[in-house]
Amino acid sequence: MTQEHVWEREYRKPKFLTKENKPQSDVVRFVKFLKNLPAQAGEKISLDRTKVLDLGSGTGRNSFYFTELGSKVIGLEISKTAVELAQKNAIEAGFEIDYQKQNIGEKFSLEGETVDVALDVTSSNSLTEAEREVYLSETSRVLKSGGYFFVKALCKDGDLNAKNLLKSNPGKEKDTYIMPDTGIVERVWSKEDFTTIYEKYFKILSLEKKTNYTRMNDRSYKRNFWIAYMQK
């Protein structure tokens, strides 16, 4: 089963996704970082005039947040059901958000250097290595010079759950596993691998390891994540 079908099934009958429409706390912190950028040398971003690309936008929780701040948001999402739910929610809220059904591992239908901020909140985990190269090169292409890229990715370092899954349910490619019950493929990253891959396209401003708890099948799992702030 392809990852598109897996995600479509997950959005139709969620096993771990929530319908919460509040932004993730890590995204809120990133917005504070953007607001506190120095005004000199054109670094400061005015969010009410910012064009944001939400990669793997789901049902719109982070897109809504940036729209409320006055940003113009484009959301790319592989699941047709998620896109339809996000569009419905946006209409009900009176928001104008451009949601597109799109695999973020394929070429984007956006012009080059037109985006101020890009978000990837654990959305690229299921990409193949070939798709990931497209996702990185396309994100770099559409970001303006000096534009910012926020990434939250699964961390391999010190994560016992990731270690067990890599052993018990290995995927076909490096540091990937298949989530039991869902069939979702996830890629976990060592600090060295993350830095090597992303630095080919972006300047890493900060890379922080953070622990969260993921709930699935009425159980909570301790997971480590990388929170990266990057700039083109």
C-alpha positions in Angstrom: 0.0 0.0 0.0 1.4 3.4 -1.0 1.9 6.1 1.7 -0.8 8.2 0.0 -3.4 5.4 0.6 -2.0 4.9 4.2 -2.5 8.6 5.0 -5.9 8.7 3.4 -7.0 5.8 5.5 -5.6 7.5 8.6 -7.5 10.7 8.0 -10.7 8.8 7.4 -10.4 6.7 10.5 -7.7 8.3 12.7 -5.6 6.0 15.0 -3.3 8.7 16.3 -4.2 12.0 14.5 -6.3 14.5 16.4 -8.9 16.9 15.1 -7.6 19.7 17.3 -7.3 22.9 15.4 -5.0 24.7 17.7 -1.4 25.3 16.5 1.4 23.1 17.8 3.4 24.7 20.6 6.6 24.3 18.7 5.1 26.4 15.9 4.0 29.0 18.3 7.5 29.3 19.6 8.8 29.6 16.1 6.4 32.5 15.5 7.8 34.2 18.5 11.3 33.7 17.1 10.2 35.4 13.8 8.6 38.3 15.7 11.8 38.9 17.6 14.1 39.0 14.6 16.2 42.2 14.4 14.8 44.9 12.1 18.1 45.8 10.6 19.4 44.4 7.3 15.8 43.4 6.3 15.7 40.4 8.7 12.5 41.2 10.5 9.4 39.6 9.1 5.9 41.2 9.2 3.6 38.3 9.6 0.6 40.2 8.2 2.4 40.4 4.9 4.1 37.0 5.0 3.6 34.2 2.5 3.7 30.8 4.3 4.0 27.4 2.8 2.6 24.6 5.0 4.1 21.3 3.9 1.8 18.5 4.9 -0.9 20.8 6.1 -3.3 18.1 7.3 -6.6 19.6 8.4 -5.1 23.0 8.8 -4.2 23.6 12.4 -0.9 25.5 11.6 -2.3 27.1 8.5 -5.2 28.6 10.5 -2.7 30.0 13.0 -0.7 31.9 10.4 -3.8 33.1 8.7 -5.1 34.5 11.9 -1.8 36.4 12.2 -2.4 37.9 8.7 -0.2 35.7 6.6 -1.2 34.3 3.2 -1.0 30.5 3.4 -0.6 27.7 0.9 -1.1 24.2 2.3 0.2 21.1 0.5 -1.3 17.8 1.6 -1.2 14.3 0.2 -4.6 13.2 1.7 -7.7 14.2 -0.3 -9.8 13.8 2.8 -7.6 16.1 4.8 -7.7 18.7 2.1 -11.5 18.6 2.0 -11.7 18.9 5.8 -9.2 21.8 5.8 -11.1 23.6 3.1 -14.4 23.1 4.9 -13.0 24.4 8.1 -11.4 27.4 6.4 -14.7 28.3 4.8 -16.6 28.0 8.1 -14.0 30.3 9.7 -14.1 32.8 6.9 -10.4 32.2 6.0 -8.9 32.2 2.5 -6.3 29.5 2.5 -5.0 27.8 -0.7 -5.1 24.1 0.1 -3.7 21.8 -2.7 -3.7 18.0 -2.9 0.1 17.4 -3.3 2.7 14.9 -2.4 5.5 17.1 -1.0 8.0 14.7 -2.5 7.0 15.9 -6.0 7.6 19.2 -7.8 5.6 22.1 -6.3 3.3 24.2 -8.6 4.7 27.4 -7.1 6.9 30.0 -8.7 10.5 30.3 -7.4 11.4 32.6 -4.5 7.8 33.6 -3.7 7.6 32.1 -0.1 8.8 33.8 3.1 8.3 31.0 5.5 8.0 27.2 5.1 6.8 24.7 7.7 7.4 21.0 7.9 5.9 19.7 11.1 6.8 15.9 11.0 5.3 15.8 7.5 8.4 14.6 5.5 8.9 11.5 7.7 7.1 9.2 5.2 9.1 10.4 2.1 11.5 8.1 0.3 15.1 9.2 -0.1 14.4 10.2 -3.7 11.2 12.1 -2.7 13.2 13.8 0.1 15.7 15.3 -2.3 12.8 16.7 -4.4 11.1 18.1 -1.3 14.4 19.8 -0.2 15.3 21.2 -3.6 11.7 22.4 -4.2 11.5 24.1 -0.8 14.8 25.8 -1.4 13.6 26.9 -4.9 10.3 28.5 -3.7 11.8 30.2 -0.6 13.0 33.7 -1.0 16.6 34.5 -0.3 16.8 34.9 3.5 13.5 33.0 3.9 13.0 30.8 7.0 12.3 27.0 7.2 10.9 25.4 10.3 11.3 21.6 10.6 10.1 19.2 13.3 11.5 15.7 12.6 11.8 12.5 14.5 15.0 12.0 16.5 16.8 8.7 16.6 19.3 9.8 19.3 18.3 8.5 22.7 14.9 7.4 21.6 14.2 3.9 22.9 10.9 3.6 21.0 12.6 4.5 17.7 15.3 1.9 18.4 12.7 -0.8 19.1 10.7 0.0 16.0 13.8 0.0 13.8 14.6 -3.5 15.1 11.1 -5.0 15.0 9.5 -3.2 12.0 12.3 -2.0 9.7 11.5 -0.2 6.5 13.3 -0.5 3.2 15.6 2.5 3.6 18.0 3.8 6.1 16.7 4.6 9.6 13.1 3.9 8.6 10.4 1.7 10.2 6.8 0.9 9.5 4.4 1.9 12.3 2.3 -1.1 13.5 -1.4 -0.9 12.9 -1.2 2.0 10.5 1.5 1.1 7.9 2.9 4.6 8.0 6.6 4.7 7.2 8.7 7.0 9.4 12.3 8.2 9.1 14.2 9.0 12.3 17.3 11.1 12.3 20.6 11.3 14.1 22.0 14.8 14.6 24.8 14.1 12.1 22.5 12.8 9.4 20.0 15.6 9.8 22.8 18.2 9.6 24.4 16.6 6.6 21.2 16.4 4.6 19.7 19.8 5.3 22.9 21.8 5.2 23.1 21.0 1.5 20.2 23.4 1.0 19.9 25.6 4.1 21.8 27.3 6.9 20.9 25.7 10.2 20.3 28.5 12.7 19.4 26.2 15.6 18.9 22.5 16.1 17.3 21.4 19.4 16.3 18.0 20.7 13.0 17.9 22.4 11.0 15.2 24.1 7.2 14.9 23.6 4.6 12.2 24.2 2.7 10.7 21.3 -0.7 9.0 22.0 -1.8 5.9 20.1 -4.2 3.2 20.9 -4.9 4.8 24.3 -1.2 4.6 25.2 1.4 7.4 25.5 4.8 6.9 23.9 7.9 9.0 24.8 9.4 10.4 21.6 12.4 12.6 20.8 12.2 15.2 18.0 14.5 17.6 16.3 13.3 21.2 16.2 15.2 23.1 13.5 15.2 26.7 12.5 16.8 27.2 9.1 17.4 30.0 6.6 17.9 30.0 2.8 
